[in-house]
Amino acid sequence: MKLIQNSDIYNVNSNSPFVFESKLPGSGTSVFARMTELATKYSAVNLAQGFPDFLPPVELFEYLNEAVNSGMNQYAPMPGYLPLREQLSRRLQLNYNFEADPVTEITITAGATQAIYTIISSIIKPGDKVLIFEPAYDSYGPSVIVNGGIPVFIKLKEPQFSIPWEELENTLRSHNIKLILINNPHNPCGTVLSSSDVDRLYSLGEKYDCILLWDEVYDLLVFDQIKHYSALQHELMPTRGIVVFSLGKTLHNTGWKMGYVVANSYYTSEIRKLHQFTVFSVNTPGQFAVAKFIENHFQFFNELPEFYQKKRDTFLNKIYNSGLEILPCSGSYFILTSIKKITNLSDEDFARQLATQCGVACVPISAFYHDQFDPGIVRFCFAKKEETLQLAGERLHNIISKFQFN
């Protein structure tokens, strides 16, 4: 059986029932998969993909077993297991003083990526425009395009990766933007918006009649005594905002694929219309386990900033003399480093040679731009065990003198 590639579509019999025009012709194997493949082939330390290599809290396993053994193995309610939604409502009240109705304003999803796709599918019609700040998580653009929407991209300003406010307002003024997508804390940049930034974005959203979709999957991973100001805390949240959170990022169990959406009852009802026909419901035992964990171990969430800050600092100390220029990281579990002072290679070529010659896999951030814009920066994930970070640091130490990147 021959697989037909996108490039072959117009070279075959148009009457063939097996051929159709791709809705995402520009998409292929992601750079994350390619870098992981190199890491496996060359036994490199994999700091490319964004997930922990350590275990989640052991209590989660105990609660998961309890759920399975007690018979919770059938479909959960479509909006999510109610006790979990109630615990998440409590979490948002304690962290952000925000009251979300667990029945009408919180929906459990199969991860944040599914949540974002479902939200975009619920709102965006063919021809609608969505504003996306780049670098951006790689699912944003395709989620808009596959729904017939038009992504409008604005580059964040280097090296701080700050919002270009004048360009943003000019774009809102000249385009009929329906949705603004904001990631805070930011992947891959590690930046955290201030309360004044959030206020300014909401004000522009109201002025130009936009909905604001906030991706806050790293909301509890903020460092150096910085306080994450959630979009939930703004007075316009009930009318303008939709916020997506991740449980997998928070609980070190990304493979469980659990996230949740917080929105007013009208937005929620529209989102659930799509959710019921794509996923319907998220796995029941996992929801039970997470609900019970939040109920009994809430202190875990308060300790996350210190937990990940130690990992960040361990990695930073190890690569301080590497020759890589380290960019600030205030949130998420990613570090950016500039390579412009040590090589003229593209970021992807550098990442490839780093994996094959140095034995450490990273991600070129050109992968986070729709046009593969290359600012000469690569991303490392530090959500790893101490020994993993130590080994990566040893391999990266003074790489300029050890390797010839050309």
N, C-alpha and C positions, 0 to 999 in steps of 0.2 A: 504494500500500500504506500503510495507516494503522498507525502504531506505537501500541500501547496503553500508557498511562502507569499507574503504580501506582494513582493516584487513580481510574482508570477501571475497575479490576478488577471492582468489584462492580456496575457499571452496564452490563455486557454479558451476553449469554446464557451462563449457566454451563455449557452443554453444548458451547461452542466448544472445539475441541481446541487452539486457539492461546493460551488464557488459563490462567494458573496464578497462585497466590498467591506473591508475592515472598518469598524467604527473608530479604531485607534491604530491607524497605520504607522504612526511614529513610535509606537511602543514595542519593546522587545525584551530580551533578558536584561534585568536591571544590573547596574554596576555593583550593587550589594551582593547579588548572587555571583557575579564574576570575581569579586574580591574574595569571597568566601571559598570559591573553588580554588583560587590561587593559594589561599591560606592552607587548605587541605593538602594540595599537591606538594607544597614546599615546607610543610610543617611549621607554618608561620603562626605566631600568636595572633588570634583573630580579634582585633579591636575595631573591626569594620562594622559588623552588624550590631544593632542597638538592643541587646538583651543581656541579662546577667548570666554569668556562668556559675552562680552559687544557688543554693536551695532557698525556696520560700520558707517562711516560718513553719515549723513542724506542726503547729496546731492546725494549720490549714489541711494537712493530710489527715489528721485525726477527725476533723469535722467532715471532710469529704467522705471518709470511710463510714462515718456515722450516718450520713445521708444515704449512701448507697445501701447499706445494710438495713436501714429502716424503711426501705421501699420507695425512696424519692427518686425514681428512675423514669418517670413519664414526663410529658410536656409540662413546662411551667406556664403560668399565665402569660399571655402575649406581651404585656407591658413589663413583665418581670416579677419575680418572687416578691410578694408584698413586704415580708419582714426585711428583705434586703433594701428595698426602696425606703422603708422607714428608717433603717440605720443610716442610709446615705443622707436622708433629710436631716437626721440628727448631726451627721458629720458636717454638713454645710452650715447648719446653724452654729455649731461650735467654732468652726474655722472662719466663717465669713459673716456671721450674724444674718444669714439669709434663710428665710422660711420658704421651703419648697414643699408643695403638697405632694406627698408620695403617691397619691392615687392619680392625680391629673397632670402633674408637672415633672415627673421623673420616669424615664424609660430605660430599661436595661438592654444593652446591645452586645453583639458579638464582637467586641473590641471597638476602639475609637475610630478606626478606619471605616468600618461598616457604618458607624454612626454618622460620620461626615458624609459618606456617599449617600446614605438614606436621606439626610437633611437636604443636601443639594438636589437630589432627585425629587424631593417633595416641593421644592421652591422654584427651581430653575426650569423654564420652558425654552424651546428653541428660540435663539436670538437674544435671550437674556444675558446680561454681562455680569461677570463676577470679578472683583478686584482681588488679586493675590500678590502678596509681598514675597519677593525672592531674595535669597534662596528660600525654597519652600519644600515642605514634605512632598514626596513625589506622587502621592495619590491625588493631590488637590486638582491640578490641571486636568488630568484624564477624567476625573469625576464630573467636571463641568462639561468637557467636550462630549462625553458619551451621552449626556442628556441634551445635547444640541445647544448648550450654552457657549458663550464666548469668554474665555479667560482674558483679563487685562492685567498685565504684569507690571509691577513697579519694583525696581531694585532698591533694597536697603542700602544705606550709605556706609561704605567701609571707612575705617576699620572697625568702627563701633557698631556697625550694622543698625544704625538708627533710621527712623522713618523720615523720608524727605518730605516734610510737611507741605511745602509750596507745590511740589510736583503732585502730591496726593490731592490737594484741593483743586489744582488745575485739571487733573484727570476726572475728578468727580463732577466738576463743572462742565466739562466737554463731553463726557460720556454719561449715558443713562445707566448707572451702576445699580443693580438690584441687591447684590450681596457683597459684603466685604468679609474676607476670611483672614483671621488674625491668629497667629500661634504665639502663645505666651504662657510660660517661658518657652524660648525659641529653640527648635531643632532645625538646623545644626548649629546655630550661632551661640547658644548659651546665654543670650541676653534676656533681661527681665524688664518689662515695661513699668514705668512709674505710674502712680495714681493720676498724675496730670496727663500722661500719655493716654491712659484709658479714657479719661474725661474728654480729651480732645477728639479721640476717635468716635466716641458716642455723639459728641456735639456735631461732628461732620456727618455722621450717619443720620442724625435727625434733620440737619439742614438740607441734605440732598436725598432724603427719603430712602435710606438703605437699611437692610437688615444686617446685623453684625453677627457673624458666626465665629465664636471663640474656641480655639483648640487649646485647652488647658490641661493636657495629659500629664505635664510635669509640674503641676501646681504645688506639690509638696516638696519638690526638689529644688530649693533655693538656698543660697549660701551667704556667708559673711554677714549674718544678722539682717539680711535684706528681708523685708516683708512682702510676700506676693500679694498684690492688690488684684483680686479677682474681678472679672467683669460682672459677677453676681452682686458686687457691692455698690454698683452705680445705680442711681435713681432711674435711669432709662432702661435698665435690664428688663423689666416686665414687658415693655412695649417694643424694644428694638433688638434684644439680645437672645442668643441661643448659645449655651455653653456645653462643650463636650469634655468629659473626664475619662481617665483610664484607671481600671483596677489592676490590670496586668503590670503596668509600669510601677504602680505603687507597691504592690505585694510581691514583686520579683517573680511573677508567674505569667509572663507574656503569652505562653502557650495555652493558657486557659481562655484567652480571647474574651475578656469582659470589659465593657465600658458602660457609660451611661450618659444620657442627654438630659439637660435641665432647660426647660422652656415654659412659657406661659401655656395655659390650657388649650388655646386655639392652635398655636404652633405644634404643641404636643399631639393633638388629635390628627393633624395633617401628617406629621412624621410617622405616627403609628399606622396610618393607612398604608404607607409603603413598607414599613417594618414587618407588618403581618404577612405580606406577600413575598418577602425576600428571605427573611430569617424565621419569622413567626415568634420563636422564643429561644432564649439562651439556655444552655444545659442546666438542668435543675440541681444536681448535686453540688456543682460549683457555686451556684447562687446561695444555696443553703450554707455552705462552708464559709463563704465570704461574709455573709450576714452575721453568722455566729462569731467569726473572728473580730469583726468591727465591734460587736456588742461587748466582747470580753477582753479585747486587747487594744483599746483605743490609743493607749500610750505609744504603741508602735508608730502611729502616724506622726506624733509629735517628735519622735526621735529620728525620722528620716533625713531631715536636713543635715544634722551632724554626721549621720552614718555615711551619706554620700559626699559630704565635704571632706571627710577624712580620705576617702578614696581619690577624690580629685587632687588633694594636696599630695598624697603619696605618689601619684602619677606625675604631677608637676615637678616634684623634687627629683624624680628619677630622670626626667628629660630636660632638666634645666640646662645642662651642658651639651645637649645634643646638636646644637646649631639651628634647631627649629625655632622660629619666632612664635612665642606663645601668645595667643590672644585671650583677652579676659573672658572668664566663664562665671556667671552669677547664678545660673540655673540649668536644669536638665542634667543628663549624665554624659555630655559630650564636650570635648575640648577641640578647639580649632587651632591650627598652627600654620603660619605662613612659610612657604618654601622659597619665596622669591629671592632671598639673599644667598641661597646655596645652590640653586639650579635654574637653568632656563627651560627645563622640561615642562611639558603640560602637567597639570595636576594628576591626570589619570596615568600618564606614563611614569611619573614619579611614584605614585601609589603602587603601580605594578612592579617597579624595580625595588621599592621598599619591601614588598612581600617576598620577592624572589632572591634578593641579595642580602637583605637585613633580617628577614624572618619576622616581620611585623606587618599585619594587614590593616589598612585604614581605608577611608572613603574620600575620593576627590569631590569637592563640593560643587564642581561643575555639574554633577549629577542632580543638583537641586535647582538648576536653572533650566527653563524650557528650551533655551537656545544654546545650552552647554557653555555659557559664559564661564571663562576660567580666570578667577582672581588670584590663582597661585596659592590656594589654601586647601588643606586636607583636614579631615575629621577623625578623631579617635574616640572610642567609647570606653569610659572608665568604670562601667558597671560590672566589674570583674573581681575575682578573688584576689587577695593580697599577693599570692604567689604568681598569679597571672600578670598583675601590674609590675611586679618586681622583675620578672623575666622580660617583659616588653621593654621596661626601662633599661635593663642591662644591654639589650640588643640595640636600642636607640642611642645609647650613650656615645656622644662624640662621633656620630655617623659620618660627619664630613671627612674625618681623617681615615675612616675605615673603608668607605665606599666611594666609587666614582659614579655619580649620577649623570648620565649623558644619553 
